[in-house]
Amino acid sequence: MQGHCLAAIPRSASTNLDDDTLRSSPVLVAESPLPPTRVSVIVPVRNEAEMLPETLLALANQVNFNGDRLESKSYEVIVFANNCTDDSAAIARQFAQQHSQFQLHVVEQTLPPQEAHIGRVRQMLMDEAYRRLQGLGQPYGIIASTDGDSQVDRHWIAAMRYEIEQGADAVGGRTVTHRAERAALDAATKASYLRFVGYRYLIKQLEDYLDPDPFDKAPRHYQFFGANFAVTHEMYALAGGMPLVPTSEDVAFHNAIVKVGAKVRHSPLMRVTTSARHQGRATMGLADRLSQFQALGQRRQSFLVASAAEVRARLLVRRDLRRYWGQATSDPFRAALAPQRLAQLATRLAVPMADLHQAIEQSLTFGELFQRVEQCQQTIGIWQQQWAAVPIEMAIADLRLYLNQQRQQASPQAGDRWPGAELRDNSVPTPNVALTV
């Protein structure tokens, strides 16, 4: 294979959040945070008058795993009502007046068209939360994100604090849909989305066998959504802040923290319930996904996904690349004496050996290395030519077969039980379980 697929990919450099970056996001809250503040929760809102009261009430009624109310001074909430044409901002201000002990800051702005998208709004809010926590001059501050159409679990803040105390730099929580709205979906849409959720969970289960995350152990899930994640303010700075993209900003941010080596926990403890409506406030979100499933159902078409064989091949080669990376970083001389291993990896990854070697030399973390490899694969296109997308029903059946084979050989390492585990059913959904996500 010939090619220079990494030529357009910049070399790794410091991405720390700096003063110039912060200056691009204006100060939203003039009032200084209270000294005991450890968590700053951001809530982007656009025309959520119907759901916002429940969103705020859930945030105001946070308790620890023993059921004791959290100290109100230990966390704050910033609501940013942007470009609203309803009473969202007024509702939030009224809630703040009625709950005077609740640290709720309400910001109302009309952004210009080029900035009136969720990517910019969440970036402004995350930057503001970072600025406020950084100004307190104390370590272990947490920036938490949810949405105006979502209600956090009563242990939401306790759960993120627990996971970060266990060593996580960032936490993605489980996001489930409102039962009533879920029930209102047509049968085909519900079935399609259930299959999609099951498919993603099965991939995570196979990953636990073939290339387990040394930090993020089972039980876990696959989600890192804008409606439910948290990150330490130190990691937010190290990753360079929230990337400015108009949509899928949560995906871009997840990639940014993985690139700099964050320990990311996908916690079943940290739970949020969100809307299952078809008309969302942001493109490429859950609403768009549900609309896509509805359209496929109406046409009686299957959703196409990566085959189980492709998933398995990617997990296995990622595992072997991870092992090579570990050896190359700990004993470069020994790794240099085994060029055949590098050549085999390049062939399996469908990238030029020279580019793979360059990526290994230039990457500071394995997360960065694998992202560079995936970019190279996208540029060259040989990997994609090897695999054809298949109907999701076929992929699920094949993933189950792979998992059954793995279970006969060994069991994945189960994670330790967590505080409050008995408070809910933490079973991992599969394609046979009722739609919950």
C-alpha positions in Angstrom: 0.0 0.0 0.0 1.2 3.5 -0.9 0.0 6.7 0.6 0.6 9.6 2.9 -2.7 9.7 4.6 -1.3 11.4 7.7 0.1 14.4 5.8 -2.9 16.5 6.5 -3.2 15.5 10.1 -1.4 18.0 12.4 1.2 16.6 14.7 0.3 16.4 18.4 0.7 19.6 20.3 -0.5 21.1 23.5 -4.2 21.7 23.4 -4.6 23.2 26.8 -7.4 25.7 27.2 -5.9 29.2 27.2 -6.9 32.7 27.9 -7.5 33.5 24.2 -9.9 30.6 23.9 -11.8 31.7 26.9 -12.0 35.3 25.7 -13.9 33.9 22.6 -16.7 32.9 25.1 -18.2 35.9 26.9 -18.8 35.9 30.6 -22.4 34.7 31.1 -22.8 35.0 34.9 -21.5 38.1 36.7 -22.1 36.7 40.2 -19.1 34.8 41.6 -19.6 31.1 42.6 -19.8 30.3 46.2 -16.5 29.0 47.7 -17.9 25.5 48.5 -19.0 25.0 44.9 -17.6 21.7 43.5 -20.0 21.0 40.6 -21.2 23.5 37.9 -24.1 22.1 35.9 -24.8 23.6 32.5 -28.3 23.5 30.9 -28.7 24.8 27.3 -32.4 25.7 26.7 -34.4 26.6 23.6 -38.1 26.7 23.8 -38.5 24.2 26.6 -41.2 25.9 28.7 -43.2 22.7 28.9 -40.4 20.5 30.3 -38.1 23.0 32.1 -39.9 23.0 35.5 -39.3 19.3 35.9 -35.7 19.7 34.7 -35.0 22.3 37.3 -36.9 20.5 40.1 -34.8 17.3 39.5 -31.6 19.3 39.7 -32.8 21.1 42.9 -33.7 17.8 44.7 -30.3 16.1 44.6 -29.5 13.6 47.3 -26.6 11.3 48.2 -26.7 7.5 48.2 -28.1 7.5 51.7 -31.0 9.7 50.6 -29.7 12.8 52.4 -30.2 16.1 50.5 -27.0 17.5 49.0 -25.7 20.7 50.4 -27.1 23.4 48.1 -23.8 25.4 48.2 -21.9 22.4 46.8 -23.2 22.8 43.3 -24.7 25.4 41.0 -26.8 25.3 37.8 -26.4 27.7 34.8 -29.4 27.8 32.5 -28.8 29.5 29.1 -32.0 30.3 27.4 -30.9 31.1 23.9 -33.0 32.3 21.0 -36.2 31.4 22.8 -39.7 32.4 21.5 -41.5 31.0 24.6 -41.4 31.7 28.3 -38.4 29.4 29.1 -36.3 32.2 30.6 -39.2 33.6 32.7 -40.0 30.1 34.0 -36.4 29.6 35.1 -36.2 33.0 36.8 -39.5 32.3 38.6 -38.1 28.9 39.7 -35.0 30.6 41.1 -37.1 33.0 43.1 -39.2 30.2 44.5 -36.1 28.1 45.5 -33.8 30.7 47.0 -31.4 28.2 48.4 -30.9 26.6 45.0 -27.8 28.1 43.2 -29.5 28.8 39.9 -28.2 31.3 37.4 -30.4 32.2 34.4 -28.9 33.7 31.2 -31.0 34.9 28.3 -29.5 35.8 25.0 -30.4 35.9 21.3 -27.3 34.7 19.4 -26.6 35.7 15.8 -27.6 33.0 13.2 -24.0 31.8 12.8 -23.8 31.0 16.5 -27.3 29.9 17.2 -26.6 26.2 17.3 -26.1 23.7 20.1 -22.4 23.3 19.6 -21.7 27.0 20.2 -24.2 27.2 23.1 -22.7 24.2 24.9 -19.2 25.5 24.3 -20.1 28.9 25.8 -21.7 27.2 28.9 -18.8 24.7 29.4 -16.3 27.6 29.1 -18.3 29.6 31.7 -18.4 26.6 34.1 -14.7 26.1 33.7 -13.9 29.7 34.2 -15.9 29.8 37.4 -14.4 26.6 38.9 -10.9 27.6 37.9 -11.5 30.9 39.6 -12.1 29.2 42.9 -8.5 27.9 42.9 -9.4 24.5 44.2 -8.8 21.1 42.6 -11.4 18.5 41.6 -14.1 20.8 40.2 -16.6 19.1 38.0 -18.4 20.4 34.9 -21.7 18.6 34.3 -23.9 18.8 31.2 -27.6 18.1 30.7 -30.4 19.5 28.6 -33.6 21.4 29.1 -35.8 18.5 28.0 -34.1 16.1 30.4 -34.5 15.1 34.1 -31.5 13.9 36.0 -31.8 11.1 38.5 -31.9 12.2 42.2 -28.4 10.7 42.7 -27.0 12.2 39.5 -24.5 14.5 41.2 -23.6 11.9 43.8 -23.0 9.4 41.1 -20.6 11.6 39.1 -18.7 12.6 42.2 -18.3 8.9 43.2 -17.0 7.9 39.7 -14.5 10.8 39.7 -13.4 10.0 43.2 -12.7 6.5 41.8 -10.3 8.0 39.3 -12.4 8.9 36.3 -11.5 12.1 34.4 -14.9 12.1 32.7 -18.2 10.2 33.1 -20.8 9.4 30.5 -24.1 8.5 32.1 -27.0 6.4 30.9 -29.7 8.3 29.0 -33.1 6.8 28.9 -36.3 8.0 27.3 -39.6 9.2 28.9 -41.9 6.2 29.2 -45.0 8.0 28.0 -43.2 9.4 24.9 -41.7 6.0 24.3 -45.1 4.4 24.4 -46.4 6.9 21.8 -43.8 5.8 19.2 -45.1 3.6 16.5 -44.2 -0.1 16.7 -41.7 0.0 13.9 -39.8 2.9 15.3 -39.7 1.4 18.7 -38.5 -1.9 17.3 -35.8 -0.3 15.2 -34.5 1.8 18.0 -34.5 -1.2 20.4 -32.4 -3.1 17.9 -30.0 -0.2 17.6 -29.5 0.1 21.3 -29.1 -3.7 21.6 -26.5 -3.6 18.8 -24.5 -1.0 20.6 -24.6 -2.9 23.9 -23.6 -6.1 22.3 -20.5 -4.4 20.8 -19.5 -3.2 24.3 -20.0 -6.7 25.7 -17.7 -8.2 22.9 -15.2 -5.4 23.6 -15.1 -6.6 27.3 -13.8 -9.9 26.0 -11.5 -8.9 23.1 -10.1 -5.5 24.0 -11.3 -4.5 27.5 -10.8 -1.0 28.7 -8.3 -1.3 31.7 -10.3 1.5 33.5 -13.9 1.3 32.3 -14.9 -2.1 33.5 -18.3 -3.9 33.3 -21.0 -3.1 34.0 -21.0 -0.2 31.7 -22.8 1.2 28.6 -21.9 2.9 25.3 -23.3 6.5 25.8 -21.6 9.8 26.2 -24.4 12.2 25.3 -24.7 16.0 25.8 -27.7 15.4 28.1 -25.6 13.3 30.5 -21.9 13.7 31.0 -19.4 15.2 33.4 -15.7 16.1 33.3 -13.2 17.4 35.7 -12.4 21.0 35.0 -8.7 20.0 34.8 -9.4 17.5 32.0 -11.6 20.1 30.3 -8.6 22.4 30.1 -6.2 19.7 29.1 -8.4 18.7 26.1 -8.6 22.3 24.9 -12.2 22.8 25.9 -15.3 22.0 23.9 -14.6 21.8 20.1 -16.7 24.3 18.1 -18.9 22.2 15.8 -22.5 22.9 15.0 -23.8 19.4 15.8 -22.6 16.3 17.5 -20.5 18.4 19.9 -20.7 15.7 22.5 -19.0 13.2 20.1 -16.3 15.8 19.3 -15.7 16.4 23.0 -15.5 12.7 23.7 -12.9 12.3 21.0 -10.9 15.3 22.4 -10.6 13.9 25.9 -9.8 10.4 24.6 -7.1 11.9 22.5 -5.3 13.3 25.5 -5.6 10.1 27.5 -8.7 10.7 29.7 -9.9 7.9 31.8 -13.6 7.8 30.8 -16.2 5.9 32.8 -19.5 4.9 31.2 -21.5 4.7 34.5 -24.9 3.0 34.9 -25.2 5.0 38.1 -25.4 8.3 36.5 -28.9 8.3 34.9 -31.0 10.9 33.0 -34.4 10.7 31.4 -34.8 12.6 28.2 -37.5 13.3 25.5 -38.3 10.8 22.8 -39.9 13.4 20.5 -39.3 13.4 16.7 -38.8 17.1 16.4 -35.7 18.0 18.3 -34.0 21.3 19.0 -30.7 20.2 17.5 -29.9 18.3 14.3 -28.3 14.8 14.4 -29.6 14.1 17.9 -32.0 11.5 19.2 -35.0 13.1 17.5 -33.3 12.8 14.1 -32.4 9.2 14.8 -36.0 8.4 15.7 -37.2 10.1 12.6 -34.8 8.0 10.6 -36.1 4.8 12.1 -39.7 5.9 11.5 -38.9 6.5 7.8 -37.2 3.1 7.5 -40.1 1.5 9.1 -42.6 3.1 6.7 -40.5 1.9 3.8 -40.0 -1.5 5.5 -36.3 -1.2 5.1 -33.6 -2.4 7.6 -31.1 -0.1 9.2 -27.6 -0.9 7.9 -24.6 -1.2 10.3 -21.1 -2.6 10.5 -21.2 -6.4 10.4 -20.2 -8.4 13.4 -17.2 -9.7 11.5 -16.0 -6.1 11.0 -16.6 -5.2 14.6 -14.7 -8.2 15.8 -11.8 -7.6 13.4 -11.5 -3.9 14.5 -11.5 -4.9 18.2 -8.8 -7.6 17.7 -6.5 -5.4 15.7 -7.0 -2.5 18.1 -6.0 -4.9 20.9 -2.9 -5.9 19.1 -2.0 -2.4 18.2 -2.5 -1.4 21.9 0.0 -4.1 22.9 2.5 -3.0 20.3 2.0 0.6 21.4 2.7 -0.4 25.0 5.9 -2.1 24.0 7.0 0.6 21.6 6.6 3.3 24.3 8.3 1.2 27.1 11.0 -0.4 25.0 11.4 1.4 21.6 14.6 -0.5 20.7 13.0 -3.9 21.1 10.0 -2.8 19.0 12.3 -1.5 16.3 13.8 -5.0 16.0 10.4 -6.5 15.1 9.4 -4.7 11.9 7.3 -7.7 10.8 4.9 -7.0 13.6 4.4 -3.5 12.4 3.9 -4.7 8.9 1.3 -7.2 9.9 -0.6 -4.5 11.9 -0.4 -2.1 8.9 -1.9 -4.8 6.6 -4.7 -5.7 9.1 -5.5 -2.0 9.6 -5.4 -1.4 5.8 -3.0 1.6 6.2 0.5 2.2 4.8 3.2 0.9 7.1 5.1 4.2 6.9 2.1 6.1 8.0 1.4 3.7 10.9 5.0 4.1 12.0 4.7 7.9 11.8 1.4 7.8 13.8 3.1 5.8 16.5 6.0 8.1 16.8 3.9 11.3 16.8 1.0 10.2 19.1 1.3 11.0 22.8 -1.5 8.6 23.9 -3.0 5.4 22.5 -6.3 7.2 22.1 -4.6 9.7 19.8 -2.9 6.9 17.9 -6.1 5.1 17.2 -7.9 8.2 16.1 -5.1 8.9 13.7 -5.3 5.4 12.3 -9.0 5.8 11.8 -8.5 9.1 10.0 -6.0 7.3 7.8 -8.5 4.5 7.1 -11.1 7.1 6.1 -8.7 8.8 3.8 -7.5 5.7 2.0 -10.8 3.8 2.0 -9.3 0.2 1.8 -10.7 -0.8 5.2 -14.2 0.2 4.1 -13.9 -1.8 0.8 -13.2 -4.9 2.8 -16.5 -4.8 4.7 -20.0 -4.4 3.6 -22.7 -2.9 5.8 -25.4 -5.4 6.7 -29.0 -5.3 8.1 -28.9 -4.7 11.8 -30.8 -7.9 12.5 -28.0 -10.0 10.9 -25.3 -8.1 12.8 -27.1 -8.7 16.1 -27.5 -12.4 15.5 -23.8 -12.7 14.6 -22.7 -10.7 17.6 -24.7 -13.0 19.8 -22.9 -16.0 18.3 -19.5 -14.4 18.9 -20.4 -13.6 22.5 -21.6 -17.2 23.1 -18.3 -18.4 21.9 -16.4 -16.1 24.1 -18.5 -17.0 27.2 -17.6 -20.6 26.7 -14.0 -19.7 26.9 -13.8 -17.1 29.6 -15.8 -14.5 31.5 -15.2 -10.7 31.3 -13.9 -9.1 34.5 -16.9 -7.7 36.4 -16.6 -4.3 38.0 -16.9 -3.7 41.7 -20.4 -3.0 43.0 -21.0 0.7 43.7 -22.7 2.6 46.4 -26.4 2.6 45.9 -26.4 -0.2 43.4 -29.4 -1.7 45.1 -31.4 1.5 44.4 -32.3 0.4 40.8 -32.2 -2.4 38.4 -28.8 -2.0 36.7 -29.2 -4.9 34.3 -27.7 -4.2 30.8 -30.4 -4.1 28.1 -30.2 -6.5 25.2 -32.3 -6.7 22.0 -34.8 -8.8 24.0 -35.4 -6.2 26.7 -38.0 -3.5 26.6 -36.8 -0.2 25.1 -35.3 2.0 27.8 -32.8 4.1 26.0 
